[in-house]
Amino acid sequence: MDEGVGIREPLEEDMGRSCQRHAILCEVLSSQMPWMQLEDASLYISQANFILAYQFRPDGASLNRQPFRVFAGHDEDVCHFVLANSHIISAGGDGKIGVHKLHSTFTVKYSAHEQEVNCVDCKGGIIVSGSRDRTAKVWPLASGQLGQCLHTIQTEDRVWSIAISPLLSSVVINDFKFISVTLLHHHSWELDDDFKQSLTRTCI
């Protein structure tokens, strides 16, 4: 019988003001920090070159021990992933992007960058990716166009994080030196060549 993952004993805070319960949800088997995302009653977590999907038990504080889905395809560690449009979009240390459908066995991976892909985002039918190779790229999510790069954006250094704005009007790129904003015409996904704003990073 699957008893789930156990709960640690309650830990009292200083001065005995309250108690907390802490759950050990799963063991990290990779030396690389895993990426995690919660979606409804499921936890998605990267482990080496896989993404594992666990279902929460009814108590809401523990997971079933066995994942209900395993998403594979990368040859090296998964660096980052996002859930969007009923897909998981994954970024790999092998320089590839993986596209996995959540509710089927459909998986496609394609070469995206010359070095590891550090980050991805996906909204409104497009994927953006950032890499150690000092580029950010824009890709279509449409199944017949997967792997066809729409645009390449050169950056000053490796890209650590990337995001598409909620209105699908711009891409924000964070490299080692700058945070930059590039406008998108979201009906055609063309870059606005007349606009590129860079914000110098400040240290707090």
C-alpha positions in Angstrom: 0.0 0.0 0.0 1.3 3.4 -0.9 1.5 5.4 2.3 2.8 8.6 0.6 5.6 10.8 2.0 5.6 11.2 5.7 5.2 14.3 7.7 7.9 15.5 10.1 7.0 16.1 13.7 5.6 19.6 14.5 8.2 22.2 15.1 7.5 24.9 17.6 8.5 28.4 16.7 10.5 30.6 19.2 8.5 31.5 22.3 6.0 28.8 21.6 3.8 31.1 19.6 2.7 28.6 17.0 3.5 25.2 15.4 4.3 24.3 11.9 4.2 21.0 10.0 6.8 20.3 7.4 6.6 17.7 4.7 9.5 16.0 2.9 7.8 15.7 -0.5 10.6 13.9 -2.4 14.3 13.3 -2.5 16.5 15.3 -4.9 18.7 12.9 -6.9 20.6 15.4 -9.0 23.4 17.7 -8.0 21.7 20.5 -10.0 19.0 22.5 -8.2 15.7 21.1 -9.5 13.0 23.3 -11.0 9.5 22.9 -9.7 6.0 24.1 -10.6 2.6 23.5 -9.0 -0.4 22.9 -11.2 -3.8 22.1 -9.6 -3.1 19.1 -7.4 0.1 18.1 -9.1 3.8 18.9 -8.5 6.1 18.9 -11.5 9.8 18.7 -10.6 13.0 18.2 -12.7 15.3 15.4 -11.7 18.4 15.1 -13.8 17.2 14.9 -17.5 13.6 14.0 -16.6 10.6 15.9 -15.4 8.5 14.0 -12.9 4.8 14.7 -12.2 3.5 13.7 -8.7 -0.1 13.8 -7.5 -0.8 15.2 -4.1 -2.6 12.9 -1.6 -6.0 14.0 -0.2 -4.3 15.5 2.9 -2.6 18.1 0.7 0.6 17.7 2.6 2.2 14.6 1.0 2.7 13.2 -2.4 2.2 9.7 -3.9 5.5 8.0 -3.9 5.4 7.1 -7.6 5.1 9.8 -10.3 2.0 9.5 -12.5 4.0 10.8 -15.5 7.6 11.0 -16.5 8.6 13.4 -19.3 11.9 12.5 -20.9 13.9 13.4 -24.0 16.9 15.5 -22.9 20.5 14.1 -23.0 21.6 16.3 -20.1 20.0 17.9 -17.1 16.7 19.9 -17.4 17.7 23.5 -16.5 14.2 25.0 -16.5 10.6 24.3 -17.7 7.2 25.9 -17.9 3.6 24.6 -18.1 1.6 26.4 -20.8 -1.2 25.6 -23.3 -1.5 22.0 -22.0 2.3 21.5 -22.7 5.5 21.4 -20.8 8.2 23.3 -22.5 11.7 22.3 -21.2 15.1 23.7 -21.5 18.1 21.4 -21.4 21.8 21.4 -20.8 22.1 19.7 -24.1 21.1 22.9 -26.0 17.7 21.5 -26.8 14.1 22.5 -26.2 11.6 19.8 -25.4 7.8 20.1 -26.1 5.7 17.6 -24.2 1.9 17.4 -24.2 0.6 17.0 -20.7 -2.2 14.6 -21.4 -0.6 12.4 -24.1 2.8 10.8 -24.9 3.6 13.4 -27.5 7.1 14.7 -27.1 9.4 16.6 -29.5 12.8 17.9 -28.9 14.9 20.0 -31.2 18.3 21.7 -31.2 17.8 25.3 -30.2 21.1 26.7 -29.0 24.9 26.1 -29.3 25.2 25.8 -25.5 22.8 24.9 -22.7 19.4 26.5 -22.6 19.0 28.2 -19.3 15.4 29.4 -19.5 12.2 29.3 -21.4 8.8 30.9 -21.4 5.6 30.2 -23.4 2.5 32.3 -24.0 0.0 32.8 -26.8 1.5 30.2 -29.1 5.1 31.2 -28.9 8.1 30.0 -27.1 11.1 32.1 -26.1 14.4 30.7 -24.9 17.7 32.0 -23.5 21.1 30.4 -23.5 24.6 30.5 -22.4 25.5 31.1 -26.0 24.5 34.8 -25.6 21.3 34.6 -27.6 17.6 34.6 -27.0 15.3 33.0 -29.6 11.6 33.1 -30.5 9.9 29.9 -31.7 6.4 28.9 -32.7 4.5 26.3 -30.6 2.3 25.1 -33.5 3.0 21.4 -34.1 3.8 21.9 -37.8 6.4 24.5 -37.1 8.3 23.2 -34.0 12.0 23.9 -34.2 11.7 26.7 -36.8 13.4 29.7 -35.2 11.5 32.9 -35.9 14.0 35.4 -34.5 17.4 35.5 -32.8 18.2 38.3 -30.3 21.9 38.8 -29.5 22.7 39.6 -25.9 25.8 40.9 -24.0 26.2 37.8 -22.0 24.5 34.5 -21.2 20.8 34.7 -20.7 19.7 33.8 -17.1 16.0 34.4 -17.3 13.4 35.3 -19.9 9.7 36.2 -19.9 6.9 37.1 -22.3 4.7 39.9 -21.2 1.1 39.0 -20.3 -0.2 41.1 -23.2 2.2 39.3 -25.6 3.7 42.7 -26.5 7.3 42.2 -25.4 10.0 39.9 -24.3 12.1 40.7 -21.2 15.6 39.3 -21.2 17.9 39.1 -18.2 21.6 38.5 -19.0 24.6 38.9 -16.8 24.9 42.7 -17.5 21.5 44.0 -18.6 17.8 43.6 -18.4 16.5 44.3 -21.9 13.0 44.7 -23.4 12.2 43.9 -27.0 8.8 44.6 -28.5 6.8 42.0 -30.4 4.0 42.5 -32.9 2.0 39.6 -31.5 -0.2 39.0 -34.5 2.9 38.3 -36.7 5.5 37.7 -34.0 7.8 40.2 -35.8 10.3 42.0 -33.7 10.1 45.8 -33.5 13.5 46.7 -34.9 13.0 50.4 -34.0 12.6 49.7 -30.3 15.0 48.0 -27.9 15.3 49.3 -24.3 18.0 48.2 -22.0 18.0 48.7 -18.2 21.3 48.6 -16.5 21.2 46.2 -13.6 21.7 47.8 -10.2 23.0 45.9 -7.1 21.1 46.3 -3.9 
